[in-house]
Amino acid sequence: MTAPARLPAVRPRPQPAPGGKSAPSLRVVPPRSLQAPRAPFVALVVGLLAAGLLGLLLLNTVIAEDSFQLHTLQQRGNALDLQQQQLQRDIDALEAPTALAARARAMGMVPAGSPAFIRLSDGKVLGVPEPATSPVPIRLASPKPSAAAPAAAARTPKPAATAPFPAPAPQPSPR
Protein backbone atom coordinates (compact mmCIF):
# COMPACT_ATOMS: atom_id res chain seq x y z
CA MET A 1 0.00 0.00 0.00
CA THR A 2 1.08 3.34 -0.75
CA ALA A 3 0.71 6.30 1.41
CA PRO A 4 -0.80 9.39 0.06
CA ALA A 5 1.71 12.08 -0.88
CA ARG A 6 2.05 14.87 1.52
CA LEU A 7 1.52 18.25 0.28
CA PRO A 8 3.58 21.06 1.70
CA ALA A 9 1.80 23.27 4.05
CA VAL A 10 0.74 26.37 2.32
CA ARG A 11 1.28 29.54 4.13
CA PRO A 12 -0.84 32.44 3.52
CA ARG A 13 0.84 35.30 1.74
CA PRO A 14 1.42 38.34 3.78
CA GLN A 15 -1.03 41.01 3.05
CA PRO A 16 0.20 44.36 1.99
CA ALA A 17 0.36 46.81 4.78
CA PRO A 18 -2.38 49.34 4.87
CA GLY A 19 -1.28 52.41 3.10
CA GLY A 20 -0.39 50.78 -0.17
CA LYS A 21 3.16 49.66 0.51
CA SER A 22 3.97 46.02 0.02
CA ALA A 23 6.58 44.07 2.00
CA PRO A 24 9.73 43.10 0.17
CA SER A 25 9.60 39.72 -1.42
CA LEU A 26 12.17 37.03 -0.69
CA ARG A 27 13.98 35.21 -3.44
CA VAL A 28 16.51 32.28 -3.60
CA VAL A 29 20.18 33.24 -3.96
CA PRO A 30 22.70 30.81 -5.52
CA PRO A 31 25.14 29.32 -2.93
CA ARG A 32 28.58 30.90 -2.57
CA SER A 33 31.65 29.03 -3.85
CA LEU A 34 33.70 27.82 -0.84
CA GLN A 35 36.77 26.73 -2.87
CA ALA A 36 39.92 28.82 -2.46
CA PRO A 37 41.89 29.66 -5.58
CA ARG A 38 44.36 26.85 -6.40
CA ALA A 39 47.22 28.84 -7.95
CA PRO A 40 48.56 30.46 -4.71
CA PHE A 41 48.40 27.13 -2.84
CA VAL A 42 50.27 25.27 -5.60
CA ALA A 43 52.88 28.04 -5.71
CA LEU A 44 53.32 27.83 -1.93
CA VAL A 45 53.80 24.01 -1.99
CA VAL A 46 56.25 24.17 -4.93
CA GLY A 47 58.18 26.97 -3.18
CA LEU A 48 58.42 24.96 0.05
CA LEU A 49 59.63 21.89 -1.85
CA ALA A 50 62.23 23.93 -3.74
CA ALA A 51 63.44 25.60 -0.53
CA GLY A 52 63.70 22.19 1.19
CA LEU A 53 65.67 20.68 -1.67
CA LEU A 54 68.04 23.67 -1.82
CA GLY A 55 68.50 23.46 1.95
CA LEU A 56 69.35 19.75 1.73
CA LEU A 57 71.78 20.41 -1.11
CA LEU A 58 73.48 23.18 0.86
CA LEU A 59 73.65 20.99 3.99
CA ASN A 60 75.11 18.07 2.00
CA THR A 61 77.74 20.37 0.45
CA VAL A 62 78.78 21.76 3.83
CA ILE A 63 79.03 18.25 5.31
CA ALA A 64 81.19 17.08 2.38
CA GLU A 65 83.47 20.11 2.74
CA ASP A 66 83.82 19.47 6.48
CA SER A 67 84.60 15.81 5.74
CA PHE A 68 87.47 16.81 3.45
CA GLN A 69 88.75 19.27 6.02
CA LEU A 70 88.56 16.60 8.75
CA HIS A 71 90.51 14.16 6.56
CA THR A 72 93.20 16.79 5.93
CA LEU A 73 93.46 17.58 9.64
CA GLN A 74 93.71 13.88 10.53
CA GLN A 75 96.57 13.43 8.05
CA ARG A 76 98.30 16.49 9.48
CA GLY A 77 97.82 15.13 13.01
CA ASN A 78 99.32 11.78 12.01
CA ALA A 79 102.32 13.54 10.43
CA LEU A 80 102.80 15.62 13.59
CA ASP A 81 102.60 12.46 15.72
CA LEU A 82 105.34 10.85 13.62
CA GLN A 83 107.45 14.01 13.87
CA GLN A 84 106.98 14.10 17.64
CA GLN A 85 108.03 10.45 17.94
CA GLN A 86 111.14 11.10 15.81
CA LEU A 87 112.07 14.13 17.92
CA GLN A 88 111.58 12.09 21.10
CA ARG A 89 113.91 9.38 19.71
CA ASP A 90 116.49 12.08 18.90
CA ILE A 91 116.23 13.48 22.43
CA ASP A 92 116.58 10.01 23.92
CA ALA A 93 119.69 9.38 21.79
CA LEU A 94 121.23 12.70 22.84
CA GLU A 95 120.48 12.03 26.53
CA ALA A 96 122.16 8.62 26.47
CA PRO A 97 125.21 8.46 28.78
CA THR A 98 127.59 7.53 25.97
CA ALA A 99 126.44 10.46 23.85
CA LEU A 100 126.79 12.86 26.79
CA ALA A 101 130.31 11.57 27.51
CA ALA A 102 131.32 11.92 23.85
CA ARG A 103 130.04 15.51 23.69
CA ALA A 104 131.79 16.34 26.96
CA ARG A 105 135.11 14.98 25.59
CA ALA A 106 134.57 16.98 22.39
CA MET A 107 134.25 20.14 24.49
CA GLY A 108 137.47 19.34 26.35
CA MET A 109 135.87 18.14 29.57
CA VAL A 110 137.48 15.37 31.57
CA PRO A 111 136.05 13.04 34.21
CA ALA A 112 136.14 14.44 37.72
CA GLY A 113 138.54 13.13 40.31
CA SER A 114 137.43 11.94 43.69
CA PRO A 115 135.32 14.57 45.43
CA ALA A 116 135.47 15.77 48.98
CA PHE A 117 132.43 16.51 51.11
CA ILE A 118 131.96 19.05 53.88
CA ARG A 119 129.81 18.02 56.79
CA LEU A 120 127.77 21.12 57.67
CA SER A 121 127.18 20.23 61.31
CA ASP A 122 130.84 20.54 62.32
CA GLY A 123 132.58 21.74 59.11
CA LYS A 124 134.78 18.63 58.80
CA VAL A 125 136.07 17.75 55.30
CA LEU A 126 135.40 14.15 54.37
CA GLY A 127 137.55 12.54 51.68
CA VAL A 128 140.58 13.80 49.81
CA PRO A 129 139.79 15.99 46.80
CA GLU A 130 141.74 15.29 43.64
CA PRO A 131 141.82 17.55 40.58
CA ALA A 132 140.52 16.25 37.32
CA THR A 133 143.24 15.20 34.91
CA SER A 134 143.12 14.65 31.20
CA PRO A 135 143.45 10.99 30.26
CA VAL A 136 146.69 10.12 28.57
CA PRO A 137 146.12 8.71 25.09
CA ILE A 138 147.31 5.14 24.76
CA ARG A 139 148.93 4.13 21.51
CA LEU A 140 148.47 0.56 20.50
CA ALA A 141 151.37 -1.14 18.75
CA SER A 142 150.38 -2.39 15.33
CA PRO A 143 151.63 -5.73 14.04
CA LYS A 144 154.59 -5.67 11.67
CA PRO A 145 153.50 -5.25 8.05
CA SER A 146 153.98 -8.16 5.71
CA ALA A 147 156.80 -8.14 3.17
CA ALA A 148 154.27 -7.84 0.30
CA ALA A 149 152.91 -4.44 1.31
CA PRO A 150 155.67 -2.46 3.04
CA ALA A 151 155.11 0.65 0.91
CA ALA A 152 151.32 0.75 1.46
CA ALA A 153 151.71 0.36 5.22
CA ALA A 154 154.25 3.16 5.30
CA ARG A 155 151.87 5.57 3.50
CA THR A 156 148.80 5.02 5.68
CA PRO A 157 148.80 6.71 9.07
CA LYS A 158 148.36 4.48 12.05
CA PRO A 159 145.25 5.30 14.12
CA ALA A 160 145.82 6.13 17.73
CA ALA A 161 143.39 4.64 20.20
CA THR A 162 142.68 6.57 23.36
CA ALA A 163 141.12 5.34 26.52
CA PRO A 164 137.95 7.30 27.22
CA PHE A 165 138.41 7.42 31.00
CA PRO A 166 141.25 6.50 33.33
CA ALA A 167 140.72 3.59 35.66
CA PRO A 168 139.11 4.77 38.89
CA ALA A 169 141.43 5.06 41.84
CA PRO A 170 140.41 3.37 45.09
CA GLN A 171 138.46 5.78 47.25
CA PRO A 172 139.08 6.18 50.97
CA SER A 173 136.12 5.44 53.17
CA PRO A 174 134.40 8.60 54.46
CA ARG A 175 134.26 7.32 58.06
MDAnalysis code that builds the backbone (N, CA, C; Angstrom):
import MDAnalysis as mda
import numpy as np

u = mda.Universe.empty(525, n_residues=175, atom_resindex=np.repeat(np.arange(175), 3), trajectory=True)
u.add_TopologyAttr("name", ["N", "CA", "C"] * 175)
u.add_TopologyAttr("resid", np.arange(1, 176))
u.add_TopologyAttr("resname", ["MET", "THR", "ALA", "PRO", "ALA", "ARG", "LEU", "PRO", "ALA", "VAL", "ARG", "PRO", "ARG", "PRO", "GLN", "PRO", "ALA", "PRO", "GLY", "GLY", "LYS", "SER", "ALA", "PRO", "SER", "LEU", "ARG", "VAL", "VAL", "PRO", "PRO", "ARG", "SER", "LEU", "GLN", "ALA", "PRO", "ARG", "ALA", "PRO", "PHE", "VAL", "ALA", "LEU", "VAL", "VAL", "GLY", "LEU", "LEU", "ALA", "ALA", "GLY", "LEU", "LEU", "GLY", "LEU", "LEU", "LEU", "LEU", "ASN", "THR", "VAL", "ILE", "ALA", "GLU", "ASP", "SER", "PHE", "GLN", "LEU", "HIS", "THR", "LEU", "GLN", "GLN", "ARG", "GLY", "ASN", "ALA", "LEU", "ASP", "LEU", "GLN", "GLN", "GLN", "GLN", "LEU", "GLN", "ARG", "ASP", "ILE", "ASP", "ALA", "LEU", "GLU", "ALA", "PRO", "THR", "ALA", "LEU", "ALA", "ALA", "ARG", "ALA", "ARG", "ALA", "MET", "GLY", "MET", "VAL", "PRO", "ALA", "GLY", "SER", "PRO", "ALA", "PHE", "ILE", "ARG", "LEU", "SER", "ASP", "GLY", "LYS", "VAL", "LEU", "GLY", "VAL", "PRO", "GLU", "PRO", "ALA", "THR", "SER", "PRO", "VAL", "PRO", "ILE", "ARG", "LEU", "ALA", "SER", "PRO", "LYS", "PRO", "SER", "ALA", "ALA", "ALA", "PRO", "ALA", "ALA", "ALA", "ALA", "ARG", "THR", "PRO", "LYS", "PRO", "ALA", "ALA", "THR", "ALA", "PRO", "PHE", "PRO", "ALA", "PRO", "ALA", "PRO", "GLN", "PRO", "SER", "PRO", "ARG"])
u.atoms.positions = np.array([
    [0.808, -1.149, 0.000],
    [0.000, 0.000, 0.000],
    [0.866, 1.231, 0.000],
    [0.352, 2.104, -0.615],
    [1.081, 3.344, -0.755],
    [0.398, 4.405, 0.079],
    [1.246, 5.214, 0.586],
    [0.712, 6.297, 1.410],
    [0.442, 7.487, 0.527],
    [-0.509, 8.214, 0.866],
    [-0.798, 9.389, 0.064],
    [0.337, 10.390, 0.176],
    [0.651, 11.090, -0.845],
    [1.712, 12.083, -0.879],
    [1.337, 13.249, -0.005],
    [2.308, 13.728, 0.653],
    [2.051, 14.868, 1.515],
    [2.238, 16.133, 0.730],
    [1.426, 16.955, 0.940],
    [1.519, 18.245, 0.283],
    [2.113, 19.229, 1.277],
    [2.979, 20.088, 0.784],
    [3.577, 21.063, 1.698],
    [2.491, 21.969, 2.234],
    [2.770, 22.374, 3.434],
    [1.800, 23.272, 4.050],
    [1.870, 24.616, 3.357],
    [0.819, 25.095, 3.030],
    [0.736, 26.370, 2.319],
    [0.557, 27.455, 3.350],
    [1.386, 28.418, 3.220],
    [1.275, 29.545, 4.134],
    [0.530, 30.658, 3.432],
    [-0.148, 31.326, 4.162],
    [-0.835, 32.444, 3.525],
    [0.160, 33.543, 3.219],
    [-0.008, 34.181, 2.132],
    [0.835, 35.303, 1.736],
    [0.573, 36.484, 2.640],
    [1.657, 37.156, 2.957],
    [1.419, 38.338, 3.776],
    [0.633, 39.374, 2.986],
    [-0.190, 39.981, 3.662],
    [-1.031, 41.015, 3.048],
    [-0.292, 42.327, 3.051],
    [-0.481, 43.066, 2.008],
    [0.203, 44.358, 1.987],
    [-0.285, 45.216, 3.150],
    [0.671, 45.951, 3.647],
    [0.358, 46.807, 4.776],
    [-0.629, 47.881, 4.334],
    [-1.441, 48.302, 5.253],
    [-2.378, 49.343, 4.875],
    [-1.622, 50.592, 4.498],
    [-1.894, 51.175, 3.587],
    [-1.275, 52.409, 3.097],
    [-0.688, 52.169, 1.735],
    [-0.791, 51.045, 1.191],
    [-0.393, 50.777, -0.168],
    [1.017, 50.274, -0.347],
    [1.783, 50.142, 0.690],
    [3.156, 49.662, 0.512],
    [3.173, 48.171, 0.744],
    [3.890, 47.473, -0.144],
    [3.974, 46.024, 0.023],
    [5.303, 45.654, 0.663],
    [5.367, 44.550, 1.348],
    [6.580, 44.068, 2.004],
    [7.525, 43.513, 0.941],
    [8.800, 43.603, 1.168],
    [9.733, 43.097, 0.169],
    [9.584, 41.595, 0.017],
    [9.747, 41.142, -1.178],
    [9.603, 39.718, -1.421],
    [10.944, 39.027, -1.313],
    [10.946, 37.812, -0.841],
    [12.173, 37.034, -0.690],
    [12.412, 36.208, -1.929],
    [13.664, 36.030, -2.286],
    [13.981, 35.209, -3.437],
    [15.181, 34.334, -3.119],
    [15.436, 33.255, -3.826],
    [16.511, 32.284, -3.604],
    [17.782, 32.816, -4.248],
    [18.885, 32.756, -3.487],
    [20.180, 33.240, -3.961],
    [21.052, 32.007, -4.203],
    [21.836, 31.970, -5.282],
    [22.698, 30.814, -5.516],
    [23.762, 30.712, -4.410],
    [24.160, 29.470, -4.010],
    [25.141, 29.322, -2.927],
    [26.509, 29.867, -3.341],
    [27.257, 30.335, -2.332],
    [28.576, 30.897, -2.572],
    [29.603, 29.777, -2.793],
    [30.591, 30.010, -3.612],
    [31.652, 29.033, -3.854],
    [32.616, 29.063, -2.667],
    [32.822, 27.903, -2.015],
    [33.701, 27.825, -0.843],
    [35.110, 27.369, -1.210],
    [35.431, 27.160, -2.453],
    [36.765, 26.726, -2.867],
    [37.687, 27.932, -2.979],
    [38.912, 27.771, -2.362],
    [39.920, 28.819, -2.465],
    [40.588, 28.692, -3.820],
    [41.165, 29.736, -4.303],
    [41.886, 29.658, -5.580],
    [43.079, 28.713, -5.457],
    [43.319, 27.883, -6.468],
    [44.357, 26.853, -6.403],
    [45.750, 27.394, -6.717],
    [45.902, 28.365, -7.502],
    [47.215, 28.838, -7.947],
    [48.101, 29.275, -6.780],
    [47.669, 30.080, -5.811],
    [48.565, 30.458, -4.711],
    [48.978, 29.245, -3.855],
    [48.075, 28.303, -3.637],
    [48.397, 27.126, -2.839],
    [49.455, 26.273, -3.544],
    [49.293, 26.057, -4.821],
    [50.271, 25.274, -5.597],
    [51.615, 25.977, -5.586],
    [51.626, 27.286, -5.728],
    [52.884, 28.039, -5.710],
    [53.564, 27.914, -4.343],
    [52.776, 27.962, -3.276],
    [53.323, 27.826, -1.933],
    [53.957, 26.443, -1.745],
    [53.284, 25.370, -2.145],
    [53.804, 24.009, -1.994],
    [55.069, 23.821, -2.827],
    [55.066, 24.304, -4.064],
    [56.249, 24.175, -4.927],
    [57.405, 24.972, -4.335],
    [57.128, 26.155, -3.810],
    [58.182, 26.970, -3.183],
    [58.779, 26.286, -1.965],
    [57.923, 25.684, -1.118],
    [58.423, 24.963, 0.052],
    [59.275, 23.766, -0.351],
    [58.831, 23.031, -1.373],
    [59.628, 21.886, -1.846],
    [60.976, 22.343, -2.398],
    [60.980, 23.411, -3.168],
    [62.233, 23.926, -3.743],
    [63.166, 24.404, -2.629],
    [62.610, 25.124, -1.642],
    [63.442, 25.601, -0.529],
    [64.003, 24.417, 0.253],
    [63.216, 23.378, 0.481],
    [63.699, 22.194, 1.188],
    [64.811, 21.488, 0.433],
    [64.640, 21.337, -0.874],
    [65.674, 20.681, -1.675],
    [66.958, 21.498, -1.697],
    [66.849, 22.819, -1.829],
    [68.042, 23.674, -1.816],
    [68.725, 23.618, -0.448],
    [67.919, 23.582, 0.620],
    [68.498, 23.464, 1.954],
    [69.252, 22.159, 2.126],
    [68.673, 21.049, 1.658],
    [69.352, 19.753, 1.735],
    [70.630, 19.738, 0.912],
    [70.591, 20.343, -0.268],
    [71.779, 20.412, -1.112],
    [72.873, 21.222, -0.430],
    [72.510, 22.343, 0.151],
    [73.482, 23.176, 0.862],
    [74.051, 22.423, 2.067],
    [73.204, 21.756, 2.827],
    [73.648, 20.991, 3.987],
    [74.590, 19.861, 3.566],
    [74.263, 19.155, 2.498],
    [75.114, 18.073, 2.002],
    [76.472, 18.614, 1.558],
    [76.481, 19.767, 0.907],
    [77.735, 20.371, 0.449],
    [78.610, 20.768, 1.633],
    [78.016, 21.353, 2.651],
    [78.778, 21.759, 3.834],
    [79.337, 20.528, 4.549],
    [78.562, 19.476, 4.659],
    [79.033, 18.249, 5.314],
    [80.191, 17.636, 4.523],
    [80.096, 17.627, 3.202],
    [81.187, 17.082, 2.383],
    [82.451, 17.921, 2.543],
    [82.305, 19.226, 2.567],
    [83.467, 20.107, 2.743],
    [84.111, 19.870, 4.108],
    [83.293, 19.736, 5.147],
    [83.823, 19.469, 6.479],
    [84.500, 18.101, 6.529],
    [83.983, 17.145, 5.781],
    [84.596, 15.815, 5.744],
    [85.998, 15.889, 5.130],
    [86.155, 16.641, 4.056],
    [87.470, 16.805, 3.445],
    [88.417, 17.522, 4.402],
    [87.927, 18.528, 5.074],
    [88.753, 19.269, 6.023],
    [89.161, 18.363, 7.189],
    [88.248, 17.539, 7.668],
    [88.558, 16.601, 8.749],
    [89.629, 15.614, 8.309],
    [89.515, 15.100, 7.082],
    [90.511, 14.159, 6.565],
    [91.888, 14.825, 6.497],
    [91.934, 16.058, 6.018],
    [93.202, 16.787, 5.933],
    [93.795, 16.993, 7.321],
    [92.962, 17.358, 8.279],
    [93.457, 17.577, 9.639],
    [93.926, 16.278, 10.287],
    [93.261, 15.167, 9.993],
    [93.706, 13.879, 10.529],
    [95.065, 13.496, 9.954],
    [95.266, 13.722, 8.652],
    [96.571, 13.429, 8.051],
    [97.652, 14.305, 8.669],
    [97.337, 15.570, 8.877],
    [98.305, 16.489, 9.480],
    [98.616, 16.060, 10.913],
    [97.607, 15.618, 11.651],
    [97.820, 15.134, 13.015],
    [98.700, 13.890, 13.036],
    [98.486, 12.985, 12.090],
    [99.323, 11.783, 12.009],
    [100.771, 12.151, 11.694],
    [100.954, 13.102, 10.771],
    [102.316, 13.539, 10.428],
    [102.986, 14.187, 11.640],
    [102.232, 14.979, 12.392],
    [102.801, 15.618, 13.587],
    [103.118, 14.585, 14.663],
    [102.305, 13.539, 14.777],
    [102.602, 12.462, 15.724],
    [103.910, 11.764, 15.354],
    [104.085, 11.485, 14.063],
    [105.336, 10.847, 13.621],
    [106.535, 11.758, 13.891],
    [106.368, 13.056, 13.626],
    [107.452, 14.007, 13.866],
    [107.777, 14.068, 15.362],
    [106.757, 14.057, 16.197],
    [106.976, 14.102, 17.642],
    [107.707, 12.845, 18.115],
    [107.351, 11.694, 17.572],
    [108.033, 10.449, 17.939],
    [109.499, 10.479, 17.501],
    [109.766, 11.013, 16.295],
    [111.144, 11.102, 15.813],
    [111.954, 12.052, 16.689],
    [111.364, 13.188, 17.054],
    [112.067, 14.130, 17.920],
    [112.331, 13.517, 19.297],
    [111.379, 12.739, 19.805],
    [111.581, 12.087, 21.102],
    [112.716, 11.067, 21.020],
    [112.800, 10.322, 19.881],
    [113.912, 9.378, 19.705],
    [115.244, 10.127, 19.645],
    [115.267, 11.288, 18.962],
    [116.493, 12.082, 18.898],
    [116.906, 12.563, 20.287],
    [115.926, 13.019, 21.074],
    [116.228, 13.480, 22.433],
    [116.756, 12.334, 23.264],
    [116.127, 11.168, 23.158],
    [116.585, 10.009, 23.921],
    [118.015, 9.628, 23.538],
    [118.328, 9.709, 22.241],
    [119.687, 9.380, 21.794],
    [120.695, 10.400, 22.321],
    [120.312, 11.671, 22.349],
    [121.229, 12.700, 22.841],
    [121.387, 12.651, 24.358],
    [120.401, 12.112, 25.070],
    [120.476, 12.028, 26.528],
    [121.164, 10.756, 27.003],
    [121.504, 9.875, 26.083],
    [122.160, 8.625, 26.472],
    [123.518, 8.942, 27.103],
    [123.935, 8.172, 28.101],
    [125.207, 8.462, 28.781],
    [126.410, 8.464, 27.837],
    [126.437, 7.552, 26.884],
    [127.587, 7.531, 25.972],
    [127.629, 8.779, 25.098],
    [126.470, 9.252, 24.669],
    [126.444, 10.463, 23.851],
    [126.847, 11.679, 24.679],
    [126.398, 11.742, 25.930],
    [126.791, 12.857, 26.795],
    [128.296, 12.852, 27.042],
    [128.868, 11.670, 27.277],
    [130.310, 11.571, 27.508],
    [131.087, 11.980, 26.260],
    [130.624, 11.561, 25.092],
    [131.320, 11.923, 23.850],
    [131.267, 13.434, 23.615],
    [130.140, 14.051, 23.870],
    [130.039, 15.510, 23.688],
    [130.895, 16.246, 24.718],
    [130.957, 15.714, 25.928],
    [131.790, 16.337, 26.957],
    [133.266, 16.264, 26.563],
    [133.721, 15.103, 26.055],
    [135.108, 14.983, 25.588],
    [135.367, 15.930, 24.435],
    [134.394, 16.086, 23.539],
    [134.574, 16.981, 22.393],
    [134.721, 18.428, 22.845],
    [134.132, 18.778, 23.973],
    [134.251, 20.140, 24.489],
    [135.477, 20.313, 25.379],
    [136.245, 19.257, 25.550],
    [137.470, 19.336, 26.352],
    [137.245, 19.013, 27.811],
    [136.127, 18.498, 28.174],
    [135.872, 18.144, 29.566],
    [136.518, 16.805, 29.881],
    [136.873, 16.620, 31.123],
    [137.482, 15.369, 31.572],
    [136.683, 14.859, 32.757],
    [136.773, 13.562, 33.050],
    [136.054, 13.035, 34.209],
    [136.615, 13.622, 35.500],
    [135.734, 13.847, 36.452],
    [136.145, 14.437, 37.723],
    [136.929, 13.436, 38.542],
    [137.793, 13.971, 39.384],
    [138.539, 13.130, 40.307],
    [137.640, 12.788, 41.485],
    [138.257, 12.305, 42.532],
    [137.430, 11.944, 43.690],
    [137.019, 13.237, 44.406],
    [135.779, 13.348, 44.774],
    [135.321, 14.572, 45.431],
    [135.543, 14.519, 46.936],
    [135.444, 15.672, 47.521],
    [135.468, 15.772, 48.979],
    [134.139, 16.369, 49.397],
    [133.718, 16.032, 50.605],
    [132.431, 16.514, 51.114],
    [132.662, 17.263, 52.403],
    [131.881, 18.291, 52.640],
    [131.961, 19.052, 53.885],
    [130.721, 18.749, 54.689],
    [130.932, 18.272, 55.909],
    [129.806, 18.016, 56.795],
    [129.437, 19.348, 57.423],
    [128.203, 19.798, 57.235],
    [127.774, 21.118, 57.673],
    [127.646, 21.231, 59.190],
    [127.388, 20.141, 59.861],
    [127.184, 20.227, 61.309],
    [128.449, 20.660, 62.047],
    [129.604, 20.149, 61.622],
    [130.835, 20.536, 62.319],
    [131.892, 21.109, 61.376],
    [131.646, 21.155, 60.071],
    [132.575, 21.739, 59.105],
    [133.736, 20.836, 58.756],
    [133.685, 19.562, 59.076],
    [134.776, 18.628, 58.798],
    [134.738, 18.228, 57.327],
    [135.925, 18.155, 56.697],
    [136.067, 17.752, 55.302],
    [136.213, 16.244, 55.270],
    [135.372, 15.605, 54.502],
    [135.398, 14.150, 54.370],
    [135.962, 13.793, 53.005],
    [136.942, 12.952, 52.943],
    [137.547, 12.538, 51.684],
    [138.695, 13.447, 51.300],
    [139.439, 13.032, 50.302],
    [140.577, 13.799, 49.810],
    [140.250, 14.248, 48.390],
    [140.112, 15.550, 48.164],
    [139.791, 15.994, 46.804],
    [140.977, 15.827, 45.873],
    [140.695, 15.423, 44.663],
    [141.736, 15.292, 43.638],
    [141.297, 16.084, 42.420],
    [142.200, 16.806, 41.786],
    [141.819, 17.549, 40.579],
    [141.586, 16.606, 39.411],
    [140.785, 17.045, 38.515],
    [140.521, 16.251, 37.322],
    [141.720, 16.340, 36.401],
    [142.101, 15.215, 35.832],
    [143.241, 15.195, 34.915],
    [142.785, 14.642, 33.586],
    [143.444, 15.105, 32.549],
    [143.121, 14.646, 31.203],
    [143.696, 13.254, 31.023],
    [142.916, 12.341, 30.453],
    [143.454, 10.995, 30.256],
    [144.581, 11.023, 29.229],
    [145.556, 10.215, 29.474],
    [146.694, 10.124, 28.568],
    [146.313, 9.176, 27.444],
    [146.464, 9.619, 26.173],
    [146.119, 8.711, 25.089],
    [147.072, 7.515, 25.063],
    [146.527, 6.380, 24.813],
    [147.306, 5.144, 24.758],
    [147.449, 4.763, 23.297],
    [148.688, 4.545, 22.890],
    [148.934, 4.126, 21.513],
    [149.100, 2.616, 21.520],
    [148.366, 1.999, 20.632],
    [148.475, 0.558, 20.496],
    [149.522, 0.239, 19.446],
    [150.352, -0.735, 19.717],
    [151.367, -1.142, 18.752],
    [150.688, -1.968, 17.687],
    [150.959, -1.637, 16.427],
    [150.380, -2.394, 15.335],
    [151.321, -3.535, 14.969],
    [150.760, -4.612, 14.435],
    [151.631, -5.727, 14.037],
    [152.530, -5.302, 12.874],
    [153.650, -5.998, 12.735],
    [154.594, -5.671, 11.668],
    [153.941, -5.943, 10.330],
    [154.105, -5.028, 9.368],
    [153.498, -5.253, 8.054],
    [154.187, -6.416, 7.340],
    [153.436, -7.040, 6.469],
    [153.985, -8.163, 5.709],
    [154.960, -7.645, 4.665],
    [155.792, -8.531, 4.145],
    [156.799, -8.136, 3.168],
    [156.175, -7.737, 1.846],
    [154.911, -8.154, 1.575],
    [154.274, -7.845, 0.298],
    [153.782, -6.409, 0.234],
    [153.461, -5.796, 1.348],
    [152.907, -4.435, 1.311],
    [153.651, -3.493, 2.236],
    [154.986, -3.403, 2.146],
    [155.671, -2.460, 3.044],
    [155.430, -1.008, 2.644],
    [155.296, -0.744, 1.350],
    [155.113, 0.649, 0.910],
    [153.722, 1.158, 1.279],
    [152.687, 0.316, 1.149],
    [151.323, 0.747, 1.462],
    [151.163, 0.994, 2.957],
    [151.808, 0.176, 3.775],
    [151.706, 0.363, 5.218],
    [152.438, 1.615, 5.650],
    [153.489, 1.972, 4.944],
    [154.248, 3.161, 5.305],
    [153.458, 4.422, 4.965],
    [152.622, 4.385, 3.914],
    [151.872, 5.569, 3.501],
    [150.650, 5.835, 4.368],
    [150.024, 4.810, 4.905],
    [148.798, 5.023, 5.677],
    [149.144, 5.344, 7.117],
    [148.497, 6.386, 7.668],
    [148.797, 6.715, 9.065],
    [148.179, 5.682, 9.989],
    [148.846, 5.455, 11.084],
    [148.358, 4.480, 12.046],
    [147.398, 5.193, 12.999],
    [146.187, 4.645, 13.196],
    [145.250, 5.300, 14.120],
    [145.704, 5.132, 15.552],
    [145.477, 6.177, 16.316],
    [145.820, 6.133, 17.734],
    [144.545, 5.901, 18.526],
    [144.558, 4.926, 19.370],
    [143.386, 4.640, 20.202],
    [143.600, 5.293, 21.556],
    [142.573, 5.932, 22.054],
    [142.681, 6.575, 23.360],
    [141.669, 5.941, 24.288],
    [142.044, 5.857, 25.519],
    [141.117, 5.336, 26.520],
    [140.162, 6.463, 26.885],
    [138.870, 6.212, 26.938],
    [137.951, 7.302, 27.218],
    [138.075, 7.838, 28.637],
    [138.319, 6.985, 29.611],
    [138.410, 7.416, 30.998],
    [139.529, 6.634, 31.672],
    [140.247, 7.276, 32.606],
    [141.255, 6.496, 33.331],
    [140.578, 5.547, 34.309],
    [141.289, 4.544, 34.703],
    [140.718, 3.588, 35.663],
    [140.498, 4.315, 36.977],
    [139.360, 4.060, 37.629],
    [139.109, 4.773, 38.888],
    [140.068, 4.336, 39.983],
    [140.526, 5.335, 40.734],
    [141.426, 5.056, 41.843],
    [140.604, 4.604, 43.038],
    [141.157, 3.781, 43.903],
    [140.410, 3.367, 45.087],
    [140.111, 4.566, 45.967],
    [138.916, 4.645, 46.462],
    [138.463, 5.781, 47.255],
    [138.590, 5.454, 48.737],
    [139.058, 6.426, 49.526],
    [139.083, 6.182, 50.974],
    [137.666, 6.238, 51.531],
    [137.438, 5.496, 52.544],
    [136.124, 5.440, 53.169],
    [135.856, 6.749, 53.913],
    [134.650, 7.328, 53.785],
    [134.400, 8.599, 54.464],
    [134.037, 8.438, 55.925],
    [134.597, 7.508, 56.635],
    [134.263, 7.321, 58.064],
    [135.217, 7.965, 58.946],
])
